[in-house]
Amino acid sequence: MREFAKIHWKGETYSFIQGENSHFIATDFEKSKKLKLSYSEKELILNDIVSVRKKQDVFEDEKSYYLTAANTLIHEIESGNFDKIVLSKRKTMHGVLDLDKSFESLIAAHPKACVFCFCDGEELWMGATPETLLEKRNERYATMALAGSKPFDDEKDWSQKELIEHKAVVLDIMSKLADFNPSTSETLTSAAGAVKHLRTEISFDTLTNPNPLLEKLHPTTAVCGKPQKEAFNLIAASESTPRSFYTGYFGIKLPELTHFWVNLRSFQVFDDCVCLYLGGGFVEGSIAEKEWDETEWKAQSLVPHLRFL
């Protein structure tokens, strides 16, 4: 497959292809893969450029496997070894995906999200992420803590568990940015498809080059855990397969736009199926069965909007 990327953000569509510049950058969760592409003035037609898709055995995580891993994480938290750990699972849908119709369907369903599709020559990813990792705003940069989730139609107050989870992410980001005069916004409820999140925006003093900031911020507690190194290792031991680009980051570096997002609400596209990646944060008070349910309703941000040939 060819290397490419297509991004839709705030009513504008950006296309990227192989070239000498680094106008588009994507990095996987483990920081072992990096994709760099150049801006193209010609909008990409996805079905035309993707002729052969990666073939391999694709499976989804059984509930029993997930619950066993989840209860192991809960035990670690209750033992005082972790403040938070994020566990993800895989869910498959069979059929040949119509890339262009699915891309447009996700735009219509998620007008405030970043809708994306990119390929590093081996893996093809698509999604609609609500989470900014880094954004340049005039003379300041901004990021966000997006953690704590519940179904869109849940009108109850946020639970103590969700408040604890969100606060852990805010404190983690503020600590990482302590040298850059960070300030926080009010914490608000933010809708993203079938899900509501707690969101706190964090702005801070600018640097000319965003790369050191990206390295400092990724991975956040929202997608990994705390303490970070130990959580990263436990995730690798607990999840059935490596995350690859899921919960990594990608973004645009152009004169008029510098914006990077966390790769969430996303799926990998194969020749005859798609594999959704769905995660949730475990903190004190988490219940394995409820966390499984959370991943299932998070899937509804994507599943109804996919279009198959």
N, C-alpha and C positions, 0 to 999 in steps of 0.2 A: 504493500500500500504506500501511497505518497504521504509525505509529511505536509500537514496543513492545519489551519485553525480558522474557525468562524465564530465570531462573538456578536451578540446583540445586547446593547446596553443603552437604556434611556432613549429609545427610538432610533438609534443608529446601529448599522451593521458594519462590522470590520472583518476583512478577510486577510489571511496571512499564508504565505507559501515559502518554500525554500529560498534562501538568499543569504547575503553577507551580513545583514543587519540583525539586531535582536529587538525587533519591535514587539514580538510576542515571546513570552517565556513561560514554560510549564515545568514544574518539579514534582516528583513523586513524594509520598509521605516519608519514605526512608532516606530521601536525599541522594539516591543512587542514580537517578535518571534525570536528564534535563533536555528539554526541547526548545530550540530557538528558531524563530521564523521572521521573515521580512514582510512588511505591509504590502498588500496588493490592492490597486485601485479597482480591479475587476472582482465583483462579488462571486464567490464560489457557489456552484450548484453541486451539492453534496453527492447526490446519487450518480452524477456524471464522473466524479473523480474517485469514488470508492468502487472499484471493480471486484477486488478480491478481499475478503475479510478473514481475519485470523480464525483458524479452526483448531479447536482443542476440546478436551472433555471439560464441560462446564457443569457445576453442580450447585445446589443451594444448601444452606445449612439447615439441618433438621432441628426442630424445636428442642428435642432432648439434648442435642449437642450444645445448643446455645444456652440452655438453662444450666447445664453442668458448668460451663465456662463462667456464666454469670454468677453462680453461687460461689465459685472459687474467688472471683473478684470481690464479692461482698464480704467474704471471710477475711480477705487481706485488708479491706478497709476497716472492718470491725476490730481487727487486731492492731490497728493503729499504724499500719505500714504505708498507707496511702490516704490522701485527702480525696482524690478523685481518680477514676480510671474510665476510659471510653472503650466500649466493646462494639464491634460492628459485625454484621452478618451479610450473607449473600442470598438474594431471591431472584429466581429466573422466570422469564417469560419467553415462550417459544414462538417462533415466526421470523420472517425476514423483515427487518425494520425498513420502513420508508423514511430515510434520513431527512429529506427536505420537508415532508409533511409533518413529521414529528417535531422538527425544529420550529416550524411556524406554529404548531399547536402549543408548544411550550411557551412561546412568546405570548400568545393570546391568553394563556392560563396564568402566567406569571409576569405581569407587566412591570413589576418593580424589581425583578430578579435579573441576574446576568445569565442569559441563555447561551450555551456554548457547545461547540463540537470541535474536537481536535484529535489528531492522529500523529504519533511519533514514528510512523512507518511500521510499527508492530501492533500497537494497541489503539483502538478507536473508542473515544469517550464522548458522552453527551450528557447534558443536564441543565438544571436551572438553579443556580446557587443564590441564596439570599445573603451570604456572608462576605463582607469586605475584609481582606487581610491588611491592605495598605492602600491609601488614596492620598494624592497630593492635592491640597486645597490652598491655592495661592502661596502664601509664605509659611504654611503649616502642613503637616501630614496628619492623617487621621486613620484610626483603625476602629474596630468594634469588638465588644464582648457580646456574643450571641449564644446564649446557653440557657437552659430551662425550656422545656417544651410541653405543649399540651394540644389536644385537638382544637381545631378552629372554632367549633361550636361549644366548647367548654367555657361557661360563663362564671365558674367558681373562682374564688381568689386563688392566687398562686400558692402552692403548698410550701411548707418549710423546706422540703427536700429540693424543690426547684430553686428557691431563693438561695439556699446554701450552694447549689451547683453554679448558679450565676455569679455569686460573689467570689467564688474561687477563681473564676476566669478573669474577672475584673482585677483582682489583686495580683494575679500572675502577670497580666499585661502591664499594669502600673509598675510592678517591680522591674520588668524587663526594660521599661522606658524611663526609669528613674532619672537618668542623666539628661533627659530631653524635655524637662518641664511639662509633664503630661497633665491634662485636666479632663475631667469626666463630665458628660452630660447627665441629665436626668435619666433614670432607667424607665423605659417604656415597654409596652407590649407591641410586638411587631408581627404582623400576619405574613405567612409565606405559604401560599397554597392551602393545603389541608391542615397546616400547623400554625400555632402561635408560639413565639419565642419571647423571652426577656432580652432586651437589647440596650446596651449602654455604649455610647460613642465616646471615643477617647482621642483627643487631639494633642499634638506636641510639636515642638520646634523642628524646623525642616533641616534636612541635609541635602546636599547636591545630588548624591547618588543613593538611590533607595536600596541597593543590594545589601549593605550591612544591616539595614532595618529588617529586611525580609528574613535574613539569616537569624536575627535576634528574636523575631516574633514566631517563626515557624519551628516546631509545631506548638500551637497554643494549648493551654489546658482544656480548651473546648473540644479538641479533637484527639488529645493524647492523655494527659493526666498529670498528677502532681504527687510526689516528685517526678519530674519529667523523664529523666534517664531510666529510672526503675520502671515507670509506667510503660515507656516505649518497649522495654525488654519483655515485660509481662504481656503486652499486647501481641508481640511476635510469638510468644509461647502459647497464647490462648486462642487466637483466631485461626480459622481453618486454612486460610491462604493469605499471602501478603496482600496488603492494600493497594500496592502500586500507586497509581495517580489519585486514588480516592483519599481524601483529606490531605493531599498535597496542595499546591497552589499554582495558579496561572495568572497571567496578566498582560496588560498592554503598556508599552512605553513609547508614546508618540509626543511630539511637541505640545499638542493641545490636550493630551490625556495621559496621566500616569495612574493606573488603577490595577490592583491585584486582588484576586478573590480566592477563597478557600474552595477546593473542589468538593462540594457537598451536593446532596440531592442529585446524584449522578449514577450513571450506569455504563458498563462496558458493552460494546456492540460486537457480536460474533456473526458467523455466517447464517445461522438459523435460530438465534435466540439473543436476548439481552440479559445481562446479569446486573441487577440493582445492588448497590452497596448501601446499607442502612445502619446507622449507629445511634448510640445513646450514652449519656454519662452516668456513671455509678458513683454515688456519694453515700455518706451515712444516711440510712433510712431507705435506701433503694431496695426494691423487691423484684426479684428476677422475672416473675410472671408479668408484672406491670411494664418492665423494660422491654420484654418481648412484644407486648401489645403496642408500645410506643413505636417500635420499628415497623409494625404492620400498618399503623395509620400514617406514618411518615411516607410509606410507599405510595399512598394515595395522592401525594403531590405530583407523582410521575405517571403511575399506571394508567389512569383514565385518559391521559393526553398523548400516549404513544400510538403511532399509526403504522400498521403493517401492510405489506404488499399482498 
